[in-house]
């Protein structure tokens, strides 16, 4: 596999993970949103 294909695959996985993360943040209740560990993940 060429480095470019690996890079494209990694980018796709990162985008997918970030989308899931963003969706999860919107669904998190406000009480949990205030936790400091939540902010460190960004």
N, C-alpha and C positions, 0 to 999 in steps of 0.2 A: 504493500500500500504506500502510495506517495504521501509525503508530509502534508501536501495541500488537502488531500482527502481526509486525513486525520484531523487537520485543523478545522475543516468544514463540519465534520461530525462533532467535534468538541464544541464548536460555536452553537450548533443546533441544540445540543444537550444543555448548554448553559442557558440559552434563550428559553428552552422549555422549562428548566428548573426555575428560572427567574419569573416566568409567567405564573407557574404554580405558586411560588412564594408570594407574588403580588396578590393573587386571588385569595390565598390563605389570609393575608394581612387584612383584606377587606372583610373577611368573614369572622375575624377574631373580635370577640366582644371588647368593649372599651376598657373594662377592668384589666384584661390581660395586655392590652396594647400599651399600657403605661409602664410595664415592667422593663427595667434597664437592660436585661439580657436581650430583649426583643430589638432594642436599638443597636446593640453591638453587632447584630447579624447583617446590618446594611453594609 
